[in-house]
Amino acid sequence: MTTLLLACWGLLAFAAVTDLAAMLPTGRFTGAWHARFSLLCCAVACGGMVVVGAAAMAGHQAGTGSLFAVPGDDGVGTDKLSGLFLVITFGTAAPATWCAADPLRPLGRTRRGLAAVLALLLGAAALILTARGAFGFLFGWELLGFAFYLLAGFDRLRPGRAAASLLTAGFSKASGALLLLGLLLLAVRAHALSLDGLAAAPHGAARTTAYVLLIAGFAVKAGLAPVQVWLPTGYASAPGPARAVMAGAAVNVGFYGLWRTLRLLGAPPHWLAVLLLLTGAASALLGIAHAAVQDRLSRVVAYSSVENAGLIVTGYSVALIGTTMREPRLVAVGLLAATLQVITHALAKTLLFTTAHRLGHAFGTDRLDQLRGTGRALPRSGTGFAIGCLTLAGLPLTCGFTSEWMLLESLMQQFRVGSLGERLAMAAAGALVALTVGFAGVAFVRLVGLTALGSPPRQPLPGAADAGVAASGGIVALALACLGLCAVAPLEVRAVATGIAPIVPASVVRGALGGPWVLGPVFPTFSVLSPSWLWIAMPVLFVAVLAALTGLSRGRSLRVRRVPAWRSATGGVEGDAWYTSHGYANPTRRVLAGVLMTRAQVRTLEGEEAARADAREAGAPVADQMAAGARYEYSSDVVEIVETYLYRPLLRPLRIAVAAARRLQSGRLDAYLTYMLVVLIAVVALVTALA
């Protein structure tokens, strides 16, 4: 397995070099094929990483000696936990890169350099998941942040891309700085640089501080509030094929960091577990609230990543509370729910971004109101898009239903917690998660109803075609995984139990298996459910009810008046009376006005302004509408409260600090050497004081 691991890295490097060779003025690779070839190499390397991860879960671990010429570097290696995340991360990256290699119709310009950056992203993610030492882990983390920066600013000449890349880079550097400080604190106390050696750090204020810093650093990459503001902008600014890899695969390293921190440091302080629990639940509600009201497809999917990060961290926090209580079963139910949600998010988000990119390319926009009827125009991409939406909505017969059911079951165990504060926190988190699940259904039904099935259908660009054979294979694989994992949920639980065995014994996690095809929340006699039998019972009941209804009504029930999807049942409703994405989301704006800070305004239009509005609707000259009377215009908007009330007030002092820092840039070499000497002395003094 060690040879295969190194070969996969070598193949990623080859893909990057091949793609970059075409960018040279004297490059021999001038056609569009080189980019597709490089992406196919990335897909093959991802498949190899999946094999390495599966072998590690089966006990065949890989490992090498030192990769970097630094003291304490233990090289790379795999265990069951890293193997699980290798399978999740690269199992979704493989079809994503495979689909990206399939050319789009109509063909756009050749995206030179994109495959190279994706290869860098995947290689960095593999290094993070397999690093045994703190240096290798941080090196991979910085490479990953650099790849995110390059992808967010890939189309740097388009409006907003430069600002998005700088925002992404800023939060990536903040994440890396937090991890660096946390690992340094542990290394000083444990006198070791290997990740396993950091667990020897003695208990005390330094260990607690390091725990907080590590969780904060991983939360930035995962997109947890209040450090989630980079995520919607960064994802939406990246090229379409890269979004699927960024959101579905690379973001998993943040969750792996949380799992690995729990493995190394054990139980956190009680207050940290409770704070993280409430933060995760609030992040989930905030993310889905904004996803439900966005009018651009890319931002809807990006904001749903904030929601899923919140759901995952909520389950993880239940496991943290279990460790503080020394209750392995509570650890098992929380970590199992969180890991199942990680798998759901990886599959569905990869599928959604992959198909959304193809729909947007075919129609030349990602505005929801201009993507009506995409399921009819592009049936393969539209079907995959609908399955991804239903999975993230948590509806039955998808793996999202299993993971969200398990998450709610884990939060219902609050009566087993001894502390009143923790019981109240779990109850509050349960209410927030239940509200989030409800609004997730609203948000993704809007996408399916108005986009994939909407009327009146829009026509794609001339020459636009559905996914080809290669891309269809990737879409089918992801869609089948979203549906099939629900049918084989007990087998999925067994695999997850093996992967998280370094944290909680697999025998405890397998307590969730109430029978061969029955699941429960680890604790016996609490509740059970069989997602597998639902795949049999629900279709059978549907057919039985339909047959009985048809027989009893003698066929009259089938003779109903049919109208296009999402149209009022009243005849003659056309034009602006059709449902729009803004109108469908308006009840959400009103119900969640406290979260979204909804601002509504009714304005009277008179005279020429009203005539222009009438002319726009009728398609007639303004002069023909001058006799129109007054009109009323209604507008509704939402506020990103974290960005508005937390980060924007910090801009002024930040600009002052930047202006002061510029004065230090004199351009003199001796000055810069002096600055480096001062920083070095300060770091040495700090480390000496901590030691």
C-alpha positions in Angstrom: 0.0 0.0 0.0 2.9 2.4 0.6 4.0 2.0 -3.0 0.4 2.7 -4.2 0.2 5.8 -2.0 3.4 7.2 -3.4 2.4 6.3 -6.9 -0.9 8.3 -6.5 1.1 11.3 -5.4 3.4 10.8 -8.4 0.4 10.6 -10.7 -1.0 13.9 -9.3 2.3 15.5 -9.8 2.4 14.2 -13.4 -1.1 15.6 -14.1 0.0 19.0 -12.8 3.2 19.1 -14.9 1.3 18.0 -18.0 -1.3 20.7 -17.5 1.3 23.4 -16.8 3.4 22.4 -19.8 0.6 23.7 -22.1 0.9 27.1 -20.6 4.5 27.6 -21.6 5.0 29.7 -24.8 6.9 26.9 -26.4 4.6 24.2 -25.0 4.0 21.2 -27.3 0.5 20.6 -25.8 -1.7 23.2 -27.4 -5.0 21.5 -27.8 -7.9 21.1 -25.3 -7.1 17.4 -24.8 -4.2 18.0 -22.4 -6.6 19.4 -19.7 -8.9 16.4 -20.0 -5.9 14.1 -19.9 -4.6 15.7 -16.7 -8.1 15.5 -15.1 -8.4 11.9 -16.0 -5.0 11.3 -14.3 -6.4 13.0 -11.2 -9.4 10.7 -11.3 -7.2 7.6 -11.5 -5.0 8.9 -8.6 -8.2 9.4 -6.6 -9.2 5.9 -7.2 -5.8 4.7 -6.0 -6.2 6.7 -2.8 -9.6 5.1 -2.2 -7.9 1.7 -2.4 -5.2 2.8 0.1 -7.9 4.0 2.5 -10.0 0.8 2.2 -6.9 -1.3 2.8 -6.1 0.8 5.9 -9.6 0.2 7.3 -9.0 -3.6 6.6 -5.8 -3.4 8.6 -3.2 -3.2 5.8 -1.7 0.2 6.7 0.8 2.2 4.6 3.7 4.3 5.9 6.9 5.9 5.0 9.9 7.4 6.8 10.7 11.1 7.0 9.6 13.1 4.0 10.9 16.5 5.2 14.4 17.2 6.5 13.2 18.5 9.8 13.5 17.0 13.3 10.5 15.0 14.5 9.0 14.4 11.1 7.5 11.0 11.1 6.6 10.9 7.4 3.2 9.7 6.3 1.1 6.7 7.2 -2.4 5.4 7.5 -4.6 4.0 10.2 -8.3 3.2 10.3 -9.4 6.8 10.9 -7.3 8.2 8.1 -8.4 5.3 5.9 -12.0 6.2 6.4 -11.5 9.8 5.4 -9.4 8.8 2.5 -12.3 6.7 1.2 -14.8 9.5 1.8 -12.7 12.3 0.4 -11.3 10.6 -2.7 -14.3 8.4 -3.3 -16.2 11.6 -4.1 -13.3 13.4 -5.8 -12.9 10.6 -8.3 -16.3 11.0 -10.1 -16.0 14.8 -9.7 -12.7 15.0 -11.6 -13.9 12.4 -14.0 -17.0 14.5 -14.9 -14.8 17.6 -15.2 -12.8 15.8 -17.9 -15.9 15.4 -20.0 -16.1 18.4 -22.4 -19.1 20.7 -22.2 -21.3 21.7 -25.0 -21.1 24.4 -26.3 -17.4 24.2 -25.7 -15.9 27.1 -23.8 -12.3 28.2 -23.7 -9.6 25.8 -22.5 -9.2 26.0 -18.8 -5.4 25.8 -18.7 -4.0 25.4 -15.3 -7.2 24.2 -13.6 -6.2 20.6 -13.6 -2.8 21.5 -12.1 -4.5 23.4 -9.2 -6.9 20.6 -8.6 -4.0 18.1 -8.5 -2.3 20.4 -5.9 -5.6 20.5 -3.9 -5.9 16.7 -3.9 -2.3 16.1 -3.1 -2.5 18.5 -0.2 -5.6 16.8 1.1 -3.9 13.4 0.9 -0.9 14.8 2.8 -3.1 16.1 5.6 -5.0 12.8 5.9 -1.8 10.7 6.1 0.6 13.0 7.9 2.1 11.5 11.1 4.0 14.6 12.2 2.9 18.2 13.0 5.2 19.6 10.3 3.8 17.5 7.5 0.3 18.3 8.7 0.9 22.0 8.7 2.7 21.9 5.4 -0.3 20.1 3.8 -2.6 22.6 5.4 -0.8 25.6 3.9 -0.7 23.9 0.5 -4.5 23.4 0.7 -5.1 27.0 1.6 -2.9 28.1 -1.3 -4.9 25.9 -3.7 -8.2 27.4 -2.4 -6.8 30.8 -3.0 -5.9 29.9 -6.6 -9.2 28.4 -7.3 -11.3 31.3 -5.9 -9.3 33.7 -8.0 -8.9 31.5 -11.1 -11.1 33.8 -13.2 -9.3 36.8 -11.8 -10.4 39.2 -14.6 -14.1 38.7 -13.8 -15.8 41.1 -11.3 -15.4 40.2 -7.6 -13.0 37.3 -8.2 -9.9 39.1 -6.8 -11.7 40.1 -3.6 -13.1 36.6 -3.2 -9.6 35.1 -3.5 -8.2 37.5 -1.0 -11.0 36.7 1.4 -10.4 33.0 1.0 -6.7 33.4 1.5 -7.2 35.5 4.6 -9.4 33.0 6.4 -7.0 30.1 5.2 -4.1 31.9 6.8 -6.1 32.5 10.0 -6.9 28.8 10.1 -3.3 27.9 9.6 -2.1 30.3 12.3 -4.6 28.9 14.8 -3.4 25.3 14.1 0.2 26.4 14.3 -0.3 27.9 17.7 -2.2 25.0 19.0 0.3 22.4 17.8 3.2 24.5 19.1 1.6 24.6 22.6 1.2 20.8 22.6 4.7 20.2 21.2 6.3 22.3 23.9 4.5 20.5 26.6 4.8 17.0 25.1 8.4 17.5 23.9 7.4 15.8 20.6 6.4 16.8 17.0 4.7 13.6 16.0 0.9 13.7 16.2 0.7 10.7 18.5 3.4 12.1 20.7 1.3 15.3 21.2 -1.2 13.3 23.3 1.4 13.2 26.1 1.0 16.9 26.8 0.0 17.2 30.5 -3.4 18.5 31.4 -3.6 22.1 32.3 -4.3 25.6 30.8 -1.9 25.0 27.9 -3.6 21.8 26.8 -7.0 23.4 27.1 -5.8 26.5 25.1 -4.4 24.2 22.4 -7.7 22.3 22.3 -9.6 25.5 21.7 -7.1 26.7 19.0 -7.2 23.5 17.1 -11.0 23.3 17.1 -11.2 27.0 16.0 -8.7 26.4 13.2 -10.6 23.4 11.8 -13.9 25.2 12.2 -12.7 28.0 9.8 -12.0 25.4 7.1 -15.3 23.6 7.7 -17.3 26.9 7.5 -18.7 27.1 10.9 -20.3 30.4 12.1 -19.0 33.0 12.7 -16.1 32.2 10.4 -18.3 31.0 7.5 -18.4 34.3 5.5 -15.6 33.2 3.1 -17.3 30.0 2.1 -20.3 31.2 0.0 -18.1 33.8 -1.8 -15.1 31.5 -2.3 -17.2 28.5 -3.6 -19.2 30.7 -5.9 -16.1 32.4 -7.4 -14.3 29.1 -8.2 -14.7 27.5 -11.6 -17.6 25.1 -11.8 -15.6 21.8 -11.9 -13.5 23.0 -8.9 -16.5 23.7 -6.7 -17.5 20.0 -6.5 -13.9 19.0 -5.4 -13.6 22.0 -2.9 -17.0 21.5 -1.2 -17.5 17.8 -1.5 -13.9 16.5 -1.0 -11.3 19.0 0.3 -13.5 20.4 3.1 -13.5 16.9 4.7 -10.0 17.6 6.0 -11.5 20.0 8.5 -13.8 17.3 9.9 -10.9 14.9 9.9 -8.9 17.4 12.0 -11.8 17.5 14.5 -11.9 13.7 14.7 -8.1 13.4 15.0 -8.1 16.1 17.8 -10.6 14.0 19.8 -8.5 10.9 19.2 -5.3 12.7 20.5 -6.6 14.9 23.3 -9.6 13.1 24.6 -12.2 14.9 26.7 -12.4 18.7 26.3 -13.6 21.1 29.0 -17.4 20.9 29.6 -17.9 24.5 28.5 -16.1 23.9 25.2 -18.3 21.0 24.3 -21.5 22.9 25.1 -20.3 26.0 23.3 -19.5 24.0 20.2 -22.8 22.2 20.3 -24.8 25.5 20.3 -22.5 27.0 17.7 -23.0 24.1 15.4 -26.8 24.1 15.7 -27.0 27.9 15.2 -24.7 27.6 12.2 -27.0 25.0 10.6 -30.0 27.2 11.0 -28.2 30.3 9.7 -26.8 28.4 6.7 -30.2 27.0 5.6 -31.9 30.3 6.2 -29.7 32.0 3.8 -29.7 29.1 1.3 -33.5 29.2 1.2 -33.6 32.9 0.0 -30.7 33.1 -2.5 -31.5 33.6 -6.1 -28.3 32.2 -7.5 -27.8 28.4 -7.7 -24.2 28.5 -6.8 -24.8 30.5 -3.6 -27.7 28.3 -2.6 -25.5 25.2 -2.7 -22.6 27.1 -1.1 -24.8 28.3 1.9 -26.1 24.7 2.3 -22.5 23.8 3.0 -22.6 26.0 6.1 -25.8 24.2 7.1 -24.2 20.8 6.8 -21.1 21.9 8.6 -23.3 22.9 11.5 -25.1 19.5 11.5 -21.9 17.6 11.4 -20.3 19.6 14.3 -23.5 19.2 16.3 -23.2 15.4 16.2 -19.5 15.8 16.9 -20.3 17.9 20.0 -22.6 15.2 21.3 -19.6 12.9 21.1 -17.5 15.5 23.0 -20.2 15.6 25.8 -20.0 11.8 25.9 -16.2 11.9 26.5 -16.6 14.4 29.3 -19.1 12.0 30.9 -17.0 8.9 30.2 -20.0 7.4 28.4 -18.8 5.5 25.3 -22.3 4.9 24.0 -23.0 8.6 23.9 -19.6 9.1 22.1 -20.6 6.4 19.7 -24.0 7.7 18.8 -22.8 11.3 18.3 -19.7 10.4 16.3 -21.7 7.9 14.2 -24.3 10.5 13.4 -21.6 13.1 12.5 -19.7 10.7 10.3 -22.8 9.6 8.4 -23.6 13.3 7.8 -20.0 13.8 6.5 -20.6 11.0 4.0 -24.0 12.4 3.0 -22.6 15.9 2.6 -19.6 14.7 0.5 -21.8 12.7 -1.9 -24.7 15.1 -2.3 -22.7 18.3 -2.5 -20.3 16.8 -5.1 -23.3 15.7 -7.1 -25.1 19.0 -6.7 -22.1 21.2 -7.7 -21.2 18.9 -10.6 -24.7 18.9 -12.2 -25.4 22.6 -11.3 -22.2 23.6 -13.2 -23.5 21.7 -16.3 -27.0 23.3 -16.0 -25.5 26.7 -15.6 -23.2 26.3 -18.5 -26.0 25.0 -20.8 -28.2 28.0 -20.0 -25.5 30.6 -19.6 -26.6 31.7 -16.1 -27.0 30.4 -12.6 -30.0 32.6 -11.8 -32.8 30.3 -10.6 -35.6 32.0 -12.5 -33.6 31.5 -15.8 -33.1 27.8 -15.1 -36.7 26.6 -15.5 -37.3 23.2 -17.0 -33.7 22.1 -16.9 -34.8 18.6 -16.2 -36.6 18.4 -19.5 -33.8 20.0 -21.5 -31.0 18.1 -19.9 -32.6 15.0 -18.3 -29.4 13.3 -17.1 -28.0 16.3 -15.4 -31.4 17.4 -14.2 -32.1 14.0 -12.6 -28.8 14.0 -10.8 -29.4 17.5 -9.7 -32.8 16.5 -8.3 -31.4 13.5 -6.4 -28.7 15.7 -4.9 -31.4 18.1 -3.7 -33.6 15.4 -2.2 -30.6 13.9 -0.4 -29.6 17.2 1.2 -33.3 17.8 2.1 -33.1 14.5 4.1 -36.1 12.8 2.4 -36.6 9.1 2.8 -34.9 6.6 0.4 -31.8 8.8 0.4 -28.7 8.6 2.7 -29.5 12.1 3.9 -32.6 10.7 5.7 -30.5 8.1 7.5 -27.9 10.6 8.7 -30.3 13.3 9.8 -32.5 10.7 11.6 -29.5 9.4 13.5 -28.4 13.0 14.4 -31.9 13.8 15.8 -31.8 10.5 17.7 -28.4 11.4 19.2 -29.7 14.8 20.5 -32.7 13.0 22.0 -30.4 11.3 24.5 -30.2 14.5 26.6 -32.0 12.8 29.5 -28.9 10.6 29.9 -26.7 13.6 30.6 -26.2 14.4 34.3 -25.6 18.2 34.1 -28.6 20.4 33.7 -26.8 22.9 31.5 -25.7 20.2 29.1 -29.3 18.7 29.0 -30.7 22.2 28.2 -28.0 22.7 25.6 -28.8 19.4 23.9 -32.5 20.2 24.0 -32.0 23.6 22.4 -29.7 22.1 19.8 -32.3 19.5 19.0 -34.9 22.2 18.4 -32.6 24.2 16.1 -31.7 21.1 14.1 -35.3 20.1 13.8 -36.1 23.6 12.5 -33.1 23.4 10.1 -34.3 20.0 8.7 -37.7 21.5 8.1 -36.4 24.5 6.2 -33.9 22.4 4.3 -37.0 20.6 2.8 -38.4 24.0 1.8 -35.1 25.2 0.3 -34.4 22.2 -1.8 -38.0 21.6 -2.9 -37.7 25.2 -4.3 -34.7 24.1 -6.3 -36.3 21.0 -7.7 -39.7 22.5 -8.3 -38.6 25.8 -9.8 -35.4 24.7 -11.5 -35.6 21.1 -12.6 -39.3 20.9 -13.1 -40.3 24.6 -13.4 -42.6 26.2 -16.0 -42.5 27.8 -18.4 -39.4 26.0 -19.5 -36.4 28.0 -20.7 -34.4 27.0 -23.7 -30.7 26.2 -23.3 -28.1 27.9 -25.4 -27.8 26.8 -29.1 -25.7 23.7 -29.3 -25.9 22.9 -25.6 -26.0 19.2 -24.8 -26.5 17.0 -21.8 -23.7 15.2 -20.0 -21.7 12.8 -22.3 -21.0 9.2 -21.6 -18.1 9.8 -19.2 -19.8 12.6 -17.2 -23.0 10.5 -17.1 -21.1 7.7 -15.5 -19.8 10.0 -12.8 -23.3 11.5 -12.2 -24.9 8.0 -12.1 -22.2 6.8 -9.6 -22.9 9.7 -7.2 -26.6 9.4 -7.6 -26.6 5.7 -6.9 -24.5 6.2 -3.9 -26.9 8.8 -2.5 -29.8 6.4 -2.9 -28.0 3.0 -2.4 -26.4 3.9 0.9 -29.9 4.2 2.4 -30.7 0.7 1.2 -27.5 -0.7 2.7 -27.4 1.6 5.8 -26.4 -1.3 8.2 -23.4 -2.1 6.0 -22.5 1.6 6.0 -22.7 1.7 9.8 -20.4 -1.3 10.0 -17.8 0.4 7.8 -18.0 3.6 9.8 -17.6 1.7 13.1 -14.4 0.2 11.7 -13.1 3.7 10.7 -13.8 5.4 14.0 -12.5 2.5 16.0 -9.4 4.5 17.1 -11.8 6.9 19.0 -14.5 4.6 20.2 -14.5 0.8 20.1 -16.2 -0.7 17.1 -18.3 -3.1 19.2 -19.9 -0.1 20.9 -20.7 1.6 17.6 -22.2 -1.6 16.2 -24.7 -1.4 19.0 -26.6 0.8 16.6 -27.4 -2.4 14.7 -30.7 -3.5 16.2 -30.9 -6.4 13.8 -29.5 -7.5 10.4 -31.3 -4.5 8.6 -32.5 -2.4 11.6 -30.8 0.7 13.0 -31.1 2.3 16.4 -29.2 5.1 18.3 -26.7 2.6 20.0 -28.8 2.6 23.2 -31.0 -0.5 23.1 -34.8 -0.3 23.4 -34.9 3.4 22.6 -36.1 3.5 19.0 -35.4 1.6 15.8 -35.8 2.2 12.1 -35.0 0.2 9.0 -34.0 2.4 6.0 -33.5 -0.8 4.0 -37.0 -2.0 4.5 -38.3 1.5 3.6 -37.0 0.9 0.1 -39.4 -2.1 -0.1 -42.3 -0.9 1.9 -42.7 2.6 0.5 -42.9 1.7 -3.2 -45.2 -1.3 -2.4 -47.6 0.9 -0.3 -47.6 3.6 -3.0 -48.5 1.0 -5.7 -51.2 -0.6 -3.4 -52.8 2.8 -2.6 -52.8 3.8 -6.3 -54.3 0.5 -7.3 -57.0 0.7 -4.7 -57.8 4.3 -5.6 -58.0 3.5 -9.2 -60.2 0.4 -8.7 -62.7 2.0 -6.3 -63.1 5.1 -8.5 -63.4 3.0 -11.6 -60.6 5.1 -13.2 -62.3 8.4 -12.5 -59.5 9.5 -10.2 -57.1 9.5 -13.1 -59.2 11.8 -15.1 -58.1 15.1 -13.5 -57.4 18.5 -15.0 -53.7 18.9 -15.4 -51.7 22.1 -15.4 -48.0 22.8 -15.7 -45.8 22.3 -12.6 -45.9 25.2 -10.1 -48.7 27.0 -11.9 -51.9 28.1 -10.1 -54.9 25.8 -10.6 -56.8 28.8 -11.9 -56.8 29.0 -15.7 -55.2 32.0 -17.4 -52.4 32.6 -14.8 -49.3 33.5 -16.9 -46.4 35.9 -17.0 -45.5 37.5 -13.7 -48.2 35.5 -11.9 -46.0 32.4 -12.2 -44.1 31.5 -9.1 -40.6 33.0 -9.0 -37.7 32.0 -6.8 -38.1 35.2 -4.9 -41.8 34.8 -4.3 -41.5 31.2 -3.2 -38.8 32.2 -0.7 -40.8 35.1 0.7 -42.6 33.1 3.4 -39.2 31.9 4.6 -38.0 35.5 4.8 -41.0 36.4 7.0 -40.9 33.3 9.3 -37.1 33.6 9.8 -37.1 37.4 9.9 -35.2 37.3 13.2 -32.4 35.3 11.7 -32.3 37.0 8.3 -33.0 40.5 9.5 -35.5 40.8 6.7 -36.1 44.3 5.3 -39.3 44.8 3.3 -40.3 48.0 1.5 -43.4 49.1 -0.5 -42.8 52.0 -2.9 -45.2 54.0 -5.0 -44.3 54.4 -8.6 -45.9 57.3 -10.4 -45.6 59.1 -13.8 -42.8 58.1 -16.1 -41.3 55.6 -13.6 -44.6 53.7 -13.5 -44.9 53.8 -17.3 -41.4 52.3 -17.6 -42.4 49.5 -15.3 -45.6 48.8 -17.3 -43.6 49.0 -20.5 -41.1 46.4 -19.3 -44.0 44.0 -18.6 -45.9 44.6 -21.8 -42.9 44.9 -24.0 -44.3 48.2 -25.5 -42.7 51.6 -25.9 -42.8 53.9 -22.8 -44.9 56.4 -24.7 -47.8 53.9 -25.0 -47.8 53.5 -21.2 -47.8 57.2 -20.1 -51.5 57.1 -19.3 -51.0 54.3 -16.7 -51.8 55.2 -13.1 -49.8 54.7 -10.0 -48.1 51.4 -9.4 -46.7 49.8 -6.3 -43.3 48.1 -6.1 -42.6 45.6 -3.3 -39.0 44.7 -2.4 -37.6 42.4 0.2 -34.0 41.8 1.2 -32.0 40.0 3.9 -28.9 40.9 5.9 -25.9 38.6 6.5 -25.8 39.4 10.2 -22.3 38.0 10.9 -20.7 40.0 8.0 -22.7 43.2 8.7 -22.4 43.4 12.5 -19.1 41.5 13.1 -16.7 41.9 10.2 -17.6 45.2 8.7 -17.1 47.2 11.9 -13.6 45.7 11.9 -12.7 47.1 8.5 -11.8 50.6 9.7 -9.3 49.6 12.4 -8.0 47.0 10.0 -7.3 49.7 7.4 -5.6 51.8 10.1 -3.4 48.8 11.0 -2.5 48.1 7.4 -1.6 51.8 6.8 0.7 51.6 9.8 2.3 48.4 8.6 3.0 49.9 5.2 5.3 52.4 6.9 7.5 49.5 8.0 8.0 48.6 4.3 11.0 50.9 3.7 12.5 48.6 1.0 15.8 48.4 2.9 17.3 44.9 3.4 18.8 45.7 6.9 15.3 46.8 8.1 13.7 43.6 7.0 16.5 41.5 8.6 15.9 43.5 11.8 12.2 42.7 11.7 13.0 39.0 11.3 15.4 39.0 14.2 12.9 40.7 16.5 10.2 38.1 15.5 12.6 35.2 16.1 13.6 36.5 19.5 9.9 36.9 20.4 9.1 33.3 19.3 12.1 31.9 21.2 11.1 33.8 24.3 7.5 32.6 24.1 8.4 29.0 23.6 11.0 29.2 26.5 8.4 30.7 28.8 5.8 28.0 27.9 8.4 25.2 28.4 
